[in-house]
Structure formats: C-alpha cells, structure tokens
C-alpha cells in the first residue's frame, strides 16, 4: 500500500484520498455531502472496511483460547494490531498497549485502577478547563469516591493552557497526576505536551494525555513527549468504533490493579484466590474487540502510508484557509486563536442559535456538530453556554468544502436577519 | 439557498424567536418549573399563575435556546392564557402530535382556534432532531401543572 500515495511530494492528493471513502460520494438533500464532523467520528476508508470483512470471512475465531488454526490466525492478527499501535505511538514495547472500548474507557481505566489503586486520599489530580467530559467526569468520580482533590488549570483567552497557572497548581507537590488533552476537541488547540510533562514530572506528578484528537492530527511519540499514560480512540482515526487504546509505561501497568474482572485477565483462578495475568492481558477482561483491532491496524496502516508530514501539510493549508474565510463572515466569532491549532473550528453567529444554524447548514449538505461538544465547562469559560457549531477536518476535506461552509454561513446570517 | 426552510422558519417563528412574548420572571407565580434539553443546552424556567378557579391567569418564561424553542415557548404562553388546566393538558397533547406528525386530526373538535395559532410550528415534524426544541416548553408546562410534584423539572429526553 506504500505506493498508493507515493506520487505527491507536494502534499496530499485529496481527490485520490476521497476515492477511498465510499460514503463521501453521496448527495445529501440534493447537495454533495460536505462532511465536517470528523472530530466526532471520522469516515472509514475502503482499506479498513475490507480488512474487517476479510478478517470475518477468512480468519476469525476467539483469541488466546483455541489451540487450532483459526484461533491462532486471529490471535496473530490481534497481537499484530497491538504491535502496530505501539509503533504508531513510538512505544518501547507492545505490552504497554492495552485495548479498550474507546478513549473514555481508557481514561476510566486509569482513574479506577491507578486512581484508586495507587493515588492516596489527599493527593490531587490536575485537569484543565478545555477537557472533554471524558477527561473530567472520571476524575470527579474518583474525587467523590476516593477523597482525591480535583484541580482545574485555567485556559487563556487565546484558548491555550495557562502554563503559569499549571505550575502554580503543581507547586505544593500534592498533585499525583496531571490529566490533560493533547488537542482540544473544541478549540483545535494542540497543547505543549512535552512542556506539560516536564512541569508535571518536576513536581513529582505523572501525566496522562487524552490524545483522541491529537493522534489524528499530529505525530505522537509517547517517549519523546515524556508521557506516562496516553489514550486515544479508533473511530476518530478512520478506524472502527468499539476499540480504543490506553498506552502506559510498563512499570505503571505492572503496579496497577485490574480494572474489570473476568476471563483473559487471569493466570489462575480458584474460589479462594485468583492471580492476575501480566499486562496488557490484566486489563483486557473478556473477549476483546478482535475485528475492531484488525480494523484499527488497517487504519493505522492507511494513515501511515499517507504519512504525517503530508497530512499535516494538508491540514495546515485547510486551517489557514478556514481562518481567512471564516474571519470574512460578518457576525461570526471563532473560538480560540491558539498558535498551534489543528483542523477543528468552533464558531457562533451573532444572530443565529447554533442549533438553527446547523439545521440550515444541513440543508446545504454540510454536516457540522452543534451544541457544547462534550465540553460544557469550556463553553462556560468563553461565555457561550448556548453552545457553538463545530466544523472539523479530515484527510478527505477539501479547500472547496471550506469555501462552501463560509458561503453558507454568510447566507445563513442573511436568512436570520 | 435556504428557501425551502421557510416552512420551518416561518416569519411568525423568526419573530417570536427574536422577540419572545411574556419573556420575564412572573412575580407571584404559583407554579414554576424548569425545562432542560441536555442535548443542546436549551434551558427555560416557566412561571404560571393558576387562579383559584383553576384557570391559567398568566404564563411567562425565561431562558435561552434556539429560535424554535423560544418561539414555541412564546406562542405557548400566549395560547394557554385563560385556559383551564384540563384544556392546557389537552393542548399539550395535541401540540405534541402536531410537532411529531405535522397534522392533528382531532384538532377540529375543540380548541381549534388555539391549535391554529400553533400551526406555524408544524414544520418541525420534518426535522426529527428538532422536534424536542418545539416540545420542550410544553413538557415544562406539564411539569408545572403536575399535582403534588416536589421538584418540577422537565427534560426533553
């Protein structure tokens, strides 16, 4: 597949990419589909779809159980997916990769297992104002159930993590874990992960990154960043739903008690005593998402073949174009103006509620999300309790689609005047 | 580009959405309820004054939301004024049917004039994700008028 995209040094051949995504060919309400909701869930290329079909048609059985040919095939494919994820993240060892259901489950796993098993009451967890609810609620549950303090780092007016505030909230040495996003799903802000990890470590804290968006838009190297935990999900990375990843340093996984109990995660069971299997099996109770792992591996192969340099260049072009075009739309406020931002834009029109606006855009074939995008505190921070509309880009997004959005926004404003 | 959306966003909807009627806190209201649509963040507080004879003397609301939910609440506060609680409940049921199906076969029988006033909202039935915007105010009214409810909260879910 490496040859598939090799032609273009100048950047990404978007037309070629679009051919890989069958869903994009359709019209919606008589208009060509303009899909701008990839941050919620990305569309799937044929390569992912066919890998999953092939798995089910030719090499499917339960994994790590059957001493027979098909089970061995499936087990090999499942473990190869783990190895692919490890390479994708720059992990030292595939055993540091735990498969979960999604990033939400990955964070809950850490909150439950590391939070209850290793953090002590009186210690603190530090999150930020720009977190997705998935990186807020598990920590509130830990606070309420385990007596851990929850601290919240401020976000600046530009939509960036306030590093001075972060340092101040780390200063007393009580923070055991910093849990922040690597890229905001609302502002598009890419956070300075290395700097945050360094500040956390200086203060004696570990650091978890919610990489749900960043893993799609930036090259991630967990060792270079200095991460301790890294969570992301398959379905935003052009892979299937139902599979997520938690990466954690091996010694942390070894120290952590299991999250869910059941088959697969044990080495021996009697009614008196059960011994846990070593990680990652310790954290993968029950039959895992086998076909989904194969799909995720195909997705990683797909984005790797395109290469992060080409996809980042494509995204930069879209972001620059969107900044220009959206700032020309009268009455439109775009949330955040971070130095380093990926292809996610949240915006509000002065004369239309986001819900009304998204209904109009839908009429023009444009799919955007409306509401608070699972980040209610961040919208409150910017005084936009009523929410925003969000346009988010993928590998298949074109400059022309950004133009279509900008034109529709101008016409929508006229409509409501 | 959006001409076919005029069925949904009729002038009366846009007008009530921009300038909702009875948009205020009603001092001395004897029924109060809050309505929430957690999906989109719409939120309203409804104030109703029920007379000793059981008629809605006045209804008012405050809150935030899209044009559809604001217009629906605005039209509702106008429509239920002077109605008995039983009539308000009947209107609520009929409106729900209108919003979900676009038609209301029983509407000729009683309260026909009132339903006529709510007719501009019938267009939402073509937008399944927006029906809840139109019905939130009426869910909230049901909660406000419910007997013996300790906490009068409604959600669109």
Interface residues (C-beta under 8 A of the other chain):
Chain A: X352 X353 X354 X355 X356 X359 X360 X363 X364 X370 X371 X372 X376 X379 X385 X386 X387 X408 X411 X412 X415 X416
Chain B: X1 X2 X4 X5 X8 X9 X14 X39 X40 X41 X42 X64 X65 X66 X67 X68 X127 X129 X130 X133
